[in-house]
Amino acid sequence: MSLGVRVSAAAALVAAIVIGPGQARADVSAFVGAITFDSAANLDSSPGFGIRWGKSRGLLGGETSLTIARPAREVSEGSEETATAIFYEGRILLNFPVGQLRPFVGVGFGAVTVTSTDLPDLTNVDEAGKEDLTKALSAVSDIQTNSALSYGAGVRYKVSEKLDLRLDVRQYQVFSVAGIAANEVRRRMEAAAGDDLPVLPESDDGRVQHNELSIGVAYSF
């Protein structure tokens, strides 16, 4: 099943929850937070911001979430560039209404896109340049859209009938990221250097883990 089909299926499931029967109102929230990226992704921790929308207040809720961050990444020794990371997913939430404080847990599925770093030119590799080849592996860890599974928990604090403060803690398991980039760099190195290719570290299993802590305001209507 392709990534697009899987994301569409997740969105359809959330939509079924949102438009299904029940008394819960629709809601939208804006939030800011901090995202800690896996070290294998060659991305620094970064502030993030985003929006969520759906029908997330009932016992069983659903929402769609969009988060954007601008982490820095190292492209060469002493040189960095700013990438754009976009998290987009559908989520199912299970709420535990206990008064003014309302804890919840949730699981989501979607995609993470990170803007690419141009692969280095490896068509003319000499002895002096071989020491920089390994660095290319970490310079292009996250280069495309990858599927992601997330899970997390949080709590809402009821300020008024329509307004909540919301705190979220979430972890993302992102698949086929570092491994794909490392293999692509290795392929280019092999084509350019032939038998003189230096020993390179093994690529990982293509899975990285990102963490998110956010706080926001949710409004129901």
C-alpha positions, 0 to 999 in steps of 0.5 A, spaced: 500 500 500 502 506 498 504 512 502 498 516 499 493 511 500 495 509 507 495 517 509 488 517 505 485 511 509 487 515 516 484 521 514 478 517 512 478 514 519 478 521 522 473 524 518 468 518 520 469 520 527 468 527 526 462 527 522 459 521 525 453 521 530 454 524 537 454 531 541 461 533 541 462 539 538 467 541 532 474 544 535 480 547 532 486 549 536 493 553 535 499 551 539 507 552 540 512 547 542 519 544 542 521 538 537 527 534 539 529 530 533 533 523 533 540 524 532 540 520 526 536 525 522 542 530 523 537 535 525 537 540 531 532 541 536 527 546 534 521 550 536 515 548 532 508 551 531 501 548 528 494 547 528 489 541 529 482 541 527 476 535 528 471 533 533 476 531 539 472 532 545 467 526 546 469 520 549 472 517 542 475 523 538 478 524 532 483 530 529 487 532 523 494 535 525 499 540 522 506 542 525 511 546 522 518 546 525 525 549 522 531 545 525 538 547 523 542 541 520 550 540 519 552 540 511 559 540 512 564 542 518 562 549 521 557 550 516 549 549 517 543 550 513 535 551 516 531 545 513 523 545 514 520 539 517 512 538 516 508 533 520 501 532 518 497 526 520 490 524 522 489 521 530 484 518 534 483 520 541 480 517 547 478 522 552 477 521 560 473 527 562 474 528 570 471 535 571 475 541 569 482 537 567 480 532 562 486 527 560 487 523 553 491 519 550 491 518 542 495 514 536 496 517 529 498 516 522 501 520 517 507 523 514 513 527 515 516 531 510 523 534 511 526 539 505 532 536 502 539 538 502 543 537 495 547 531 495 555 533 494 558 532 487 562 525 488 564 525 480 571 527 482 573 524 488 581 524 490 585 522 496 584 529 499 576 529 498 575 522 501 575 524 508 569 528 507 565 522 504 563 519 510 560 526 512 555 526 506 552 521 510 549 525 516 548 531 511 542 528 508 539 524 513 532 526 512 530 528 504 523 526 503 516 524 505 516 518 510 510 515 513 510 516 521 506 513 526 505 517 533 502 516 540 502 520 546 498 523 551 496 530 554 491 534 558 485 539 557 484 544 562 477 547 561 477 555 561 470 556 559 465 552 555 468 553 549 475 554 551 481 549 553 488 550 555 491 543 552 498 540 553 501 534 549 506 530 549 507 526 543 513 521 540 513 519 532 516 513 529 518 515 522 520 510 517 525 509 511 528 516 513 536 515 514 537 508 511 534 511 504 539 517 505 545 513 507 544 508 501 543 513 496 550 517 498 553 510 498 551 508 491 553 515 489 560 514 492 561 507 489 560 509 482 565 515 483 570 512 487 570 504 485 575 500 489 578 506 493 571 507 497 573 508 504 570 504 509 563 507 511 559 506 517 553 501 516 546 504 515 541 504 520 534 500 519 531 506 516 527 508 522 528 515 527 524 517 533 522 524 534 519 527 540 514 533 541 512 537 547 506 542 545 502 547 549 496 551 546 489 553 546 483 549 543 476 553 541 470 549 540 464 551 536 
